[in-house]
Amino acid sequence: MAVTPCRHRQKQSYPTLEAAEFELRDYKRTAKANKKLINRMQVYRCPDGPHWHLGHNNPPSQRRQGIPR
């Protein structure tokens, strides 16, 4: 089976869910220590391959719908 390149190359990828969840806990702990509110960060499986990323889960009203970047 051919490996599909990840479209999220700029993001850190994690080989397992456990590794991504560990990094998320560490990220939230650091953010809390720095008095930053990070409550929308979540782990998600990449649609391009067998790995995981961290990302923000923004509500639909905050997403850029149909606007080119």
Residue frames as qw, qx, qy, qz and C-alpha x, y, z in Angstrom:
[[0.000, 0.889, 0.458, 0.000, 0.00, 0.00, 0.00],
 [0.408, 0.462, -0.019, 0.787, 1.39, 3.42, -0.97],
 [0.302, -0.524, -0.445, 0.660, 1.79, 6.08, 1.70],
 [0.159, 0.833, 0.370, 0.380, -0.22, 9.22, 0.98],
 [0.334, 0.209, -0.266, 0.880, 1.60, 12.47, 1.85],
 [0.190, -0.636, -0.617, 0.422, 0.03, 14.34, 4.74],
 [0.167, 0.756, 0.304, 0.555, -1.65, 17.61, 3.80],
 [0.427, -0.896, -0.019, -0.118, -0.80, 18.91, 7.29],
 [0.784, 0.259, -0.275, 0.492, 2.99, 18.85, 6.86],
 [0.070, 0.624, -0.281, 0.725, 3.41, 21.96, 9.01],
 [0.698, -0.537, 0.139, -0.454, 1.80, 20.22, 12.01],
 [0.132, -0.419, 0.878, -0.190, 3.55, 17.82, 14.34],
 [0.809, -0.035, -0.414, -0.417, 2.31, 14.27, 13.75],
 [0.441, -0.416, 0.711, -0.356, 2.12, 11.52, 16.36],
 [0.301, 0.174, -0.892, -0.289, 2.28, 7.82, 15.51],
 [0.284, -0.345, -0.890, 0.088, -0.26, 6.73, 18.16],
 [0.342, -0.751, -0.347, -0.447, -3.32, 8.12, 19.87],
 [0.707, -0.591, -0.249, 0.298, -1.60, 7.70, 23.23],
 [0.544, -0.048, 0.046, 0.836, 1.37, 9.82, 22.13],
 [0.003, 0.515, 0.303, 0.801, -0.95, 12.57, 20.86],
 [0.535, -0.732, -0.360, -0.219, -3.02, 12.53, 24.07],
 [0.697, -0.403, -0.181, 0.564, 0.15, 12.74, 26.17],
 [0.344, 0.154, 0.145, 0.915, 1.28, 15.79, 24.18],
 [0.238, -0.651, -0.392, -0.604, -2.19, 17.36, 24.53],
 [0.644, -0.679, -0.328, 0.130, -2.09, 16.95, 28.33],
 [0.604, -0.232, -0.028, 0.762, 1.38, 18.50, 28.41],
 [0.153, 0.398, 0.302, 0.853, 0.24, 21.37, 26.17],
 [0.400, -0.731, -0.383, -0.399, -2.78, 22.11, 28.38],
 [0.693, -0.556, -0.246, 0.388, -0.67, 21.91, 31.54],
 [0.475, -0.025, 0.088, 0.875, 1.81, 24.42, 30.07],
 [0.053, -0.542, -0.370, -0.753, -0.97, 26.72, 28.89],
 [0.544, -0.737, -0.388, -0.105, -2.60, 26.65, 32.32],
 [0.659, -0.406, -0.136, 0.619, 0.72, 27.47, 33.99],
 [0.286, 0.051, 0.206, 0.934, 1.09, 30.45, 31.63],
 [0.212, 0.495, 0.485, -0.689, -2.50, 31.50, 32.36],
 [0.274, 0.191, -0.536, -0.775, -3.69, 30.92, 28.81],
 [0.690, 0.182, 0.492, -0.498, -7.14, 29.53, 28.14],
 [0.278, 0.302, -0.790, -0.455, -6.78, 26.61, 25.73],
 [0.563, 0.063, 0.685, -0.458, -10.04, 24.70, 25.87],
 [0.762, 0.494, 0.026, -0.417, -10.67, 23.90, 22.22],
 [0.175, 0.564, -0.789, -0.169, -7.50, 21.92, 21.51],
 [0.897, -0.020, 0.327, -0.297, -8.16, 18.31, 20.60],
 [0.323, -0.314, 0.831, 0.327, -6.55, 15.21, 19.11],
 [0.767, 0.449, 0.115, -0.444, -7.70, 14.05, 15.67],
 [0.724, -0.026, 0.611, 0.320, -6.72, 11.24, 13.34],
 [0.075, 0.512, -0.414, -0.749, -5.27, 12.52, 10.08],
 [0.797, 0.424, 0.255, -0.345, -7.40, 11.61, 7.06],
 [0.527, 0.717, -0.432, -0.148, -4.23, 11.22, 4.98],
 [0.545, 0.365, -0.732, 0.184, -2.47, 8.53, 6.95],
 [0.761, -0.413, -0.497, 0.054, -2.09, 6.42, 10.06],
 [0.412, 0.013, -0.402, 0.818, -1.05, 9.21, 12.42],
 [0.231, -0.802, -0.534, 0.134, -2.55, 11.85, 14.71],
 [0.255, 0.431, -0.032, 0.865, -2.41, 15.66, 15.04],
 [0.143, -0.544, -0.546, 0.621, -3.44, 18.28, 17.57],
 [0.076, 0.361, 0.401, 0.839, -5.81, 20.97, 16.40],
 [0.208, 0.130, 0.381, -0.892, -8.43, 23.47, 17.45],
 [0.055, 0.475, 0.864, 0.158, -12.09, 22.58, 17.29],
 [0.081, 0.123, 0.055, -0.988, -13.60, 25.92, 16.31],
 [0.425, 0.506, 0.646, -0.381, -17.35, 26.33, 16.19],
 [0.498, 0.505, 0.571, 0.413, -18.81, 26.78, 12.69],
 [0.062, 0.977, 0.202, -0.017, -19.29, 30.52, 13.24],
 [0.319, -0.816, 0.354, 0.326, -15.51, 30.94, 13.63],
 [0.686, 0.023, 0.593, 0.422, -14.49, 28.83, 10.63],
 [0.134, 0.523, -0.328, -0.775, -13.52, 30.52, 7.41],
 [0.626, 0.347, 0.696, -0.049, -16.17, 29.04, 5.15],
 [0.593, 0.668, 0.394, 0.216, -15.47, 29.46, 1.47],
 [0.012, 0.978, -0.178, -0.111, -12.88, 32.17, 1.99],
 [0.836, 0.380, -0.228, 0.323, -9.58, 31.49, 0.19],
 [0.660, -0.656, 0.003, 0.367, -6.48, 31.66, 2.35]]
